[in-house]
Amino acid sequence: MNDISRDLIYLLSCAVNEVTPDAARVQAMDLEKVWEFAKFHMVTGATCIALERAGVKRKEFHEALSKAVRKNICFDLERQAIFDAFEEWGIWYLPMKGIILKELYPENGMRQMSDNDVLCDADKMEEVRKIMLARGYTKKGAGKGNHDVYLKAPMLNFEMHRSLFATRHAKVFRDYYADVKRLMIKDENRGYEYRLSDEDFYVYFTVHERKHKDFSGIGIRTLLDRYVFLKEKGDSLDWNYVEEQESLLEIKEFEIERRKLAMNLFSGETVPELAAEDEIILTEYLGAGANGNMDLLIQKKLEKMSKPRFVLECFFPKMEYMKRSVPFVDKWPWLYPAGVVFRWGRILIKRKGIVSRVLRALNKKQNDKKV
Amino acid sequence: MKLNPSFLTHVTKGEHYLIAMGDVKFKGIVKNNKTAAFIVECLKQDVTEEAIVKRLMEEYSEADPEIVRRDVGNVIGKLRSIGAIVE
């Protein structure tokens, strides 16, 4: 853990524990680097709150907090309108992840979100589409996979899930959550709103983290989420039940490690020295950023396949991926070759930067091997 | 006068906010104290400044009427300056 990481973790800990940071310590920080790191992990709002408590006002942090508060309010207002429409149309829905977690943080804007995730009735996704389009959203992508993405400028992004896991995710997760309705609890005040118990929410939170870890990584905000959740709910959870479900999902050890790390990092007055194994786990979070990164994604793929195979799959992805990525391949699978050309055209026009990032990551992996 | 329909209110974690949505010049958010929140809520219906003063006096009977009148005027002035009021 370097100084910047330690400083950011310290500020985040102060923020969520509602403690004023030590002024002398804050004065000694390289706040430009803290800013960049906080942005990378999408925790600028919480960092700002801690800094302002210590009497430090920085324009970029304050603007980030204002934007975070505004964005969360926009999401809240929009979500309410969407859920009202779901009630009218008889579509059941379950708000997930950040929507629930942000309520546990002590102040507005502390928990930033890039999107809102809602699980809804898989049999009514066409009705969901109509509701969202009527509200001015555009649908992104081919509409395959486990969720549909709806975007509305300037910043609203709703992921409407038809299931919690897609066919590409681990079988144990897919099987466990195949009948998610058995876990859903109806809201007393609404006709079609559901929630998970705190125990099932925590289990799903861990599964979701594990899914991301196995893919492109996940950042320190997730560790902070875990700490905040446990701080608020840890004492009241039925841990026998939680551990039983974790064993079924094969994530028990994973959860114990993450719980220990989160509590170690954020519950004390100072950031502790970590045991070697915790340092290794933390390094992966610190390197990943809020939504994972390309280096980690490629590294994890190359752990499972050879470089030539990886390159081949970049050029000629699996059919399952192509059906999600290119709408006409989903409709007419025999157009796969045309889909490949279309996809590469789209990458070169809209996402040129990704090619150089992949090449850099591949070269890095190559050089790491040589060392 | 009343609240511009492009401005919506939202209460979260005990804090009252006014937020501009849609095609308006003001792109920020306003965090309201208790008095401003009360005034903004009154403005959701067509209302006069004097009526707002009267309601505040009913709510806070021990307040100085001149101070209440001044505060209401200040808040309405600020709301007008960001386009949050339609006449």
Interface residues (C-beta under 8 A of the other chain):
Chain A: S66 V69 R70 N72 I73 C74 D76 L77 P106 E107 N108
Chain B: L8 H10 T12 K13 E15 Y17 I19 M21 G28 I29
